Structures are given as structure tokens and as C-alpha cells.
């Protein structure tokens, strides 16, 4: 099974009304969502940058290069053709009887056009300055990254699904979704496709950007494969962690990456001490001197039981952290109703708590004090794929009394906690222009393009978390300290012999020369 959200695109997307809102009243009932930004291409993860802007990872909308999807190679020989069977001769009818007219030949059914995959440099990162203002401004800060999507630009399969800032001004870390499971001529050999499945470092100085690949998780998965299943990588979200926020920038930060296909959360730790202070002044120039080596270890992994073909896999999609450093991981649960989970870990990766009963988690956020967790459910708590209405919601979980509140948001993904509400990527599976009805004339439905909303849970009454498959949600569980952890694979370290992109003068192409995260 390919653990991505592309499978969701196979469902018939039927939208009767594109507007979803919470009732607006003057008697204390919930406020309506506020649209903060529109015109976004498949908006996914949200994160706060050091300068207070809200970062939006846009997976893009594919591009102008489209090819028909080939069938996946099976590795099996086609069956040998059977020799034709000779039919006995047909006796003609008696001469005195008129010949029987054969029935008219039936028209063969019209063949559906083959599915297509389109590629282009439409992914990137948008920064929304002062998103709580009445008229916030949004602008791309990282642009031109590789994207894969269908011809209508919806359900982007690969692109910038996750992004975060670092403690270095103007520096961003981005994860590109994994490559297709097999080569697709005309797509996977395009320039830029080599960045799929990578952690990219982008630096922006005076409006000029420099982007280079830092970690290839396809290679990391091939070396470690911590869940013991198929070799596959699809990085979906990223979180920059600064253990000493009051210390110097670029000193000890690291990244956590939720890899949906590898069923693992990776920890990427750069070794900043290994970078010489005069790295950019050597003669002759060393193209790798200013790029810190790194080590990739397993923060958390979710192995499947051998031979178990029924239990949904965890499939980590989303990350958040509170002020104490506790890490919250959202699991898609293979889109099975009630199989999604949110798991909580210490900063060291020790499991604390598991919250059950969610469906299709595509985003998590948490209050700084850890009092309330927010969870995006892409198709809502009880998906109905035959519905003609938009689906999806964001659930607020009070971690003290485990009460739940829910606000409808169409196809939500990334989340970020603000001063007055919660920001969420809405229509996260839509291109900027909007969604197109299957079988329609190709005109996008109004107000269905990728957006960011601000929502509030004030006045929303607590309610049980509905689970379609299993009734009430199971009680939260805490780990058994006597249960041994699965075998931890050897960490992956960077190869200092691998050259980094260079400027014309031979120095690393990374903006102002600050170290990568």
C-alpha cells in the first residue's frame, strides 16, 4: 500500500455547495470562520516563522507537462496465449427459408481517457504577514519547487507538503513529498524531480532565493527501514526544534520529519560544530565546507505486525510541539474511520499518551501550555464519500477532561494556534483556481480554491468524538514501560564527499552562507 493521501483523490468529489461555515448569532453561538488568504495551491502544513509570519506549505498544482499513467509493473510474465479453438461449420438454413438477419452489432463502450499525472514548478512556501490583521498580506517566499498533480491540479501527490522556519532569519526548511513508486518517463526524469522525498533548505536574502537538497529520505528509508515494511518514503510535514531558543542562532537546532510512507518520524541533527568559521574562504573552495554534516535517527516508528492485513497503519502526517518540548504526532490511520490517532511524546521520544478514535488526521496543533490539542480530519469524523456536501472538520480536545469540540472546515490540513483563534488550511486538496466537478465543463466551482481560515471554538458545545466503525472512541492509553521498543536501526549520516550546489565562485549556494538547520 502506498501510504499517501493520493488514494483520497480516487473518491468521487461531488460538491453541491462549496461554502461551509459555523452559524453566526449574537447570543453566544460560535463565530463564523474568517478567510485569511485565498489563491493557494493545495495548502498543507502551517507553521509560525521567527518573524511572526504564518508559513503555508503549498504542494502546488502540478504543471504543464502531463503524461498518461502507466500500469504499475507487476514483475509477472503474461500468461501464454491459448491456441484458437476450431468451431464446427454452421449448417446453412434450408433454401426455402429466408436467411436469418444477424442482430446489429453493438457499439463498443466508450473508453475512458487514461489517468494523467502532471508536473511542474508550482510548489512553494507562502508567508502571511500579521495573519490576525483585518487585511493580511500573503506572498510566496520560496517558489518554483517541483509538484505532481492531476490535470485539474487537485489532490497534489507530491510537492511542498511541509515547511517551517529556523532560527536563522530568512531560512526555511521544506519537505517535498516522495517520488512515485516506479519511474514514469516524462515525469520522474524532469529537472527538479530529483528533489522529491528530500528535506530542502531554502534561504531568501533581498528577495533572492537559494534552495538545495539536504537529506534524501528515500535513501534513509532504504538504509534503515525502521518499520520493517516496504521501502517507501513520503515526507509529509516538518518541525524545527530549537532546544535553546535563547542561545545563538544556528547552534543546536534540529528537525523532525513525519514520513507517511516510511511510517516513521525521523530526527535530523546537523553537526554545526563541524563547520569551520572560515568555510567560505578556503582556496581552492570546498563546495561542502559550509554544509554541516548530519545524522538521521528514528524519533518514533510504527511497525506493522507481520501477516496482519487488517489493522490500519498509523501513517504519520503531522507534527506539533508545546512549550515544554512535548511532541504531538497525528496519524492518518489509512483513512479508516476511527483508526486515526494522536500520539504524544517527550522531547526525547518517550511515549506519553495516545488519543484514539480520529479519522484521517492531516494536521495537529497544540496550545503552548499543552492544555488543548487541535486535530484536522480531512473528511470529517464520519466520512461519506457519496455526499454532495464539502466534508472535513477540526476537533479541539481538552486534554484535562478529554472533551471534544468540532468546527466544520472543508478538507482541512495544517493547523497553527493564534492569539484569538486557530488557523487552518481549508480546501487543502484544491488548486488556487478551485475544484472542478467530475464530468462537468471544467469550470472551477467558486470559492473552492486553497485557502487559510481562522476559526474559533468559543461557544461550541462539547460533544463525543463520533467514530463510524467502532462506536465510541476508546479511552486514551499510556505506554507500558515494560514493553521493549522495536530494534532501532543504525543512524544515517551525510556523505561529505557528496557535493552541494555551488555559486559561480565555487562556494555553496545557500544565500547568506548561514549553516543549514
N, C-alpha and C positions, 0 to 999 in steps of 0.2 A: 504493500500500500504506500502510495506517495503521500506523505504527511504534509499536505499544504492546504490552502483554502481554495485552490482551483476547483476542487471537487464541488464546492458550493455553486460554482458557475454552471454546473450541469442541470440545476433545477430550473424549471420554467420561472422566469422572473416576470411576474404579472403585477402591474401597479395600476390600480384603479384611481386612487388619489395619492398624489405624491407628498401631501402635507401631513405631518404628524406632529401634534402639539399637545401640551397639557392645558386643561381648561383654565381660563383666566377669569377670576372673580375678585370681588372686593371684600369677601367675607373670610379671608384667611386661607382660601384654597391655593394650590400651587401656582407659581408664576409660569408664564409661557417661556419656552426656550428663546434665547436671544441668538440670532445668527451673527457670528463674529467675522467669518470670512467665507467667501464663495469662490468658485472657479478653480477648485483644487482637483488634481488628477489622482484619484484613488488615495485619499489621505489616510494614513495609518497611524503610527505611533506619535504621541505628543510628549514633549519634554520641555522643561524650563532651561533657558540658557543663562549664563552668568550675568548677562546684561539685563535680565528681566524679560526678554522677549520669549514668546512661546514658539517653539520649533515644531514644525509639522513635516513628518517624513511623507513624501509623495512617491508612491510606487510607479507613477507615470501612466501613460495610456498606450504603450506600445509605440508604433511608428508607421512609416510608410512602406517598409519592407515586409511583405506578407508572403507566407508560403503555406501550402496545404500540409496539414499534419500527417506524417507517415504513420503507418501502423507500428506499434512497438515491436521490436524484434523478439521472436519467441525462442529462437535457438533450436527449433524443431524442424526436421525435414518434412516437406509436404507429403501427404500420402500418395502412393503410386496410383496412377490412373487405372481404373478397371477397363478391360477390353470391352468394346461395344458388344451388346447382345443383339444377335440377329433376330429380327421379328419374322414370324411366318408370313408368307404372302397373304394378302387380303383378297378373298374371292370377290369378283365383281358381282353386282346385283343382276338379277335376271334382266334380259334385254327389254321385256315388255314393261318393266317398271322404270319410271324416271329416276335418274341418279339423285341421290340424297345430297342436297347442298350442305357443305360444311358450315358450321356456325362462324360468324365473323370473328376474326382474330381480335383478342382483347388487347387494348393499348397497354403497353408495359407501364408500370407506375413510374412517375417522375422521380428521378434520383435526386436526393438531397445533395446540395453542394457540400464538398468536403470541408471539415472544420479547418480554420486557418489560425495561424499564430503570427502576430505582427510585432516587429521590433523597431526600436529607435531610441534616441537620446532624450526621452521626455520625463525621466525621473529626476528627483532632486529634493532639496530641503527648502521650505519656506519659513521665514521668521515673521511672526506677528508682533509688532511693537505695541506695547501697552494694550493688551487684548481686552482689558476691562474698561477701556475708554468707550465713549459713545460711537466714535468712528475710528476704530483701529486701522492701522496700515499694515498690509501684508506684502512681502516681496521675497522672491527667490534669492537665497544666499548661496546655495550650491545648485548648479544646473547642469544639464546635459548628461546625466547618468543613464545607464542602459536600462531599458524597460521591455517587458514582454507582456502582451495582452491580446485579446481577440480583436477582430476588425472594428468593433464598436468602441474599443477602449475600456470596456468594463472588466471587472474581476482580474486586474493585473496579476499575472502569475509570478513575475519577478521584477524587481526594481528596488527603490529605496524604501524598504518596509519599516526600517527603524533608524532613528537618528538621535543624537544627544550632543550637547556642547561639552567642552572640557574646561579646566581651569585656566587655559591659555586663551586670551581674547582672540576671537576670530577663528578659532579652531573647532572643527566638528568631526565627530566620528559617526560613520554611516555603515549600515549593513545592507548589502544587496542580496535579495532572495537567491536561492540556489538555482543552478542550471537545470534544464530538463534532464530526465533520467537517461536519455540516449541522445546522441548527436542529431541535429536537424540541419541538413545542408541548407545554406542560405540564411540561417538564423544564428546558430551557435558558432559559426565561423566569421561572423561580422566583427569589425573593430568595436571594442567595448564589451563584448560578450565574455571576455576573459575575467572581467570583474565580478561576474555572478558568483555568489557564495563567498564573497570577500568582505572583510572589515576594511573600509576605506577611511583614510584620513584626509580631510579637506581643510585647507587654510585659506582665508579670504583676507586680503590686505588691499585697502584702497579700491575695493570693488573687483579686484583681480583674484581669481581662484586658482589654486593648485591642488590636485587630487591625486593620490597614489594608493595602490593596494598595500595593505599592511599584513593581514592574516588571511590565508586561504583555508576556509573551514572544510572545503571538500577534501583537501589534503589531510587536515587534522582528523577528520572523521575516518579517513582511510587508515591512518596510523593508530588511532585509539579505539574507535567504535565502542564506546563505553556501554551502550545498551545491548550490545551483542546481536543486534538485528541487522537488516540490510544496510549496506554502505550508502548513505544518502545524507545530504546536508541542505537545509533551507533556513538560514538565519532570518529571524523574523523581528526581533527587537533587540535593543542595546541600552545599557545603562552605564553611565560614567560614575565611578565611585571614587571619592577623594577622602581617604582616611584621616587626613589632617587638613581640613578646609582653611585653617588659619595659617598654614605653612606656605612656603614658596610655591608658585605655580610650576607645574610640570615636574614635581619631585617624586610623588609616590602614587599617583592615581592609577586606576586600572579599570577595565571594562568587563561587564558581564554581558553575555550574549545568549539569548534564548534561541536555540536551534530546533525548530519544529520537527524537521525530518530526522535529525540525529537523536531526538528525544532526550536532549541534554541541555543544561545551562553551562556554558563554558566561562572560564575566567581567564582573561588575557592580561598578563602582568608584564609591562615593559621594564627593562632594566636601565633606568635613566643614568645610573652611576657609571655605566659602561660607555657613555657618550663623552668624548673629550671636549673640553671647553673650546678648543681651537679646531673643532671638527671641520669647519668650512674653510680653513685657511691652509690646509696641507698642500704640499707640492711634491709629486702630482696629486691632484684632487682625488680623494677616495669617495666614490659615489655612495657608499653605505656608511660613512663615518658618522653622520649626524642622525642616522636612523637607529633608535635603540633596539637592541635585540629583545626578544620577548619569550615568554613561556606560557603555554596554554595548558591549563589543568581543568579538571572536572569540578565545578561547583556543586552541581546536582545532576543526577541522571535517573531515568525512569525505565528500567529494563522491563521487557515483557516476559511472561512465563513461557518457556519453550513448549510448543504444542498447543498453546491457548489461542484459539482463533476467534473467541467470542468476546473477551474482555476488551473494551475500548482502550486504546493507548492514551497516555496523558497528553502528549503533543504540546510542549511549552510554547506559548506565543507572546507572553507579555511579562514585563518586569516593572517593579517599583520598589522604593525603599523609604523607610521612615527616618526620623531624626536620630534614632538610636542605632541605625545601621542595619536593622532587620530588613530582609529582602522578601518580597512578595512575588510569587510566580503564578501566572494564570495558565491553565491547561485547557486546550480546545476540547479534549475528550472525544476526538474524532467526530464531532458534531452529533454524537448520540445524546438524545435528551436525558438530562440528569447525570451524565457521565463527566461533565466538566468539573474541575477542582481548582481551588486557590490554595496554594501551599505557602507557609511562612517559615523562614529560616533565619538563624542568626547571621551576623556578618561573616562568620567563619564557615557557614554552610551547614550548621547543625539544624535538623528539622525541629520545628516548634509546634506547628498546628496545621491541620488540613481541613478546609471547608469544602463540603461535598454538595452535590445537587444542582450545579450550574449546567448550562448548555451552551457550547460554542463560545468559550471565552476568547475575546480578541483584544482585550485591554484591561489593565488594572491600574489603580492609583490609590494612595493612602494618605490620610492626614498625617502631618508631621509627628503628632503625638501617638500615632498608632491606634486612635480611638475608632476610626471608621474606614472601612475598605470599600472601594468602588470597583465594580466589575461590569465590563461591556459584554453583552450576549448578542452575537451578530444577528441571529434570527429570533431573539427573544427567548423566554423561558419555555414556551411550548410551540416550537416551530410548526407552521402549517404551510407547506410548500405548494398547496393548491390555492392559497388565499390570493385575493386581488388587492390586498392592502399592504403597505410597507410594514416590515417586521423589524424587531430589534428593541432592546431596552438596555438601560443602565441600572444596575442594582446597587444600592447603598446598604452595607452590612454594618450594623453597630456591633463592634467586637466585644462590648461589655455584656449586653443582654442578648446578642445574636438575633436581633430583629432586622427585618428586611423592608426596604422601601424601593419602589421601582418607578422610573420615568421612561416613557416610550421615546426612543430615538431610532430613526431608520438606519439599519445596517451600521451600527456603531463600531468603532475600533479604539484608537488611542484615547487615553484619559490623562488629565492633569488637574490638580486641585488648585483653585484660585482663592482669593480673599473672600469673594462673595458667592462663589458657586463652583461648579465643576465644568471644565472644558472637555469636549468630546468631539472626535472626528465622526461626522454624520455622512451617510451615503459613502461609506469608505470603500465600496466596491464600484464606484462610478467615476467616469472621466469628468473633466471640468464642464463639458457641454451638457451632460446629463445622460440618463438611462434611456435606452430605446426598447420599445415593446417588441417581443419576438413576433415576426410575421407582419409587422407594421410597415409604414412607409419610410422608416429610417429617421424620422424626426424625433429628436430627444424630447422627453417629457419635461415640461417646465419645472424649475426649482428642484431638480433631482441630481444636479452635479455635486461633486465632492465639496463638503463644507466643514466648518468648525462651528459648533454651538457652545453656548454657556447655559447650563441647566442648574436648577435649584431643587433641593428636596424639602424645602420649607413648606409645611402644610401637607405633605404627602403622608398618608396614614400607613402605619406598619402593616405588613401582610406576610403570610407564609411564602416561602420561595416555592413556586409551583414546579413540579417535575412530572413530565408527561409519562415517563416509563416506570417510575417506581414510587408513585405516591408522594409522601412527604420526604423532604431531604433528610439523609442520615445525619446523626449528630456529628459535630466536629470531632476529629480524632487527634490524639497526640502520639508521637512515635514511641515505640518500646525501646528503651535504651539497651536492652539485652539482645536486640536483633542486630546482627552484624551487617555492616554496609557491604554492598557489592564490591567486587575487586576493582580497585582504582587503577586505570591504565597509566603507563608512563606518560609524563607530560611531553608536549610538543614544544620544541624550541625553534627559534628562527635560524635560518641558514645565513651566516654573514657573507657567504660567497654569492648570494643572490643579489644582483644589482638593483638599486632603486632608480626610479625615473630621475633624469638629470636636467638641469638648465644647460644652456649653451656653454657655460663656463665650467661644466663638469661637476658642479655642486648639486646636492639633492634638490629636486624640485618640490619644495614644501613651504612655499610662502616665505614668512619672515625667518625661517630657519629654526623655529622652536621645535623641540623634540615631539615626536608623536606621543599619543596618550599612553 
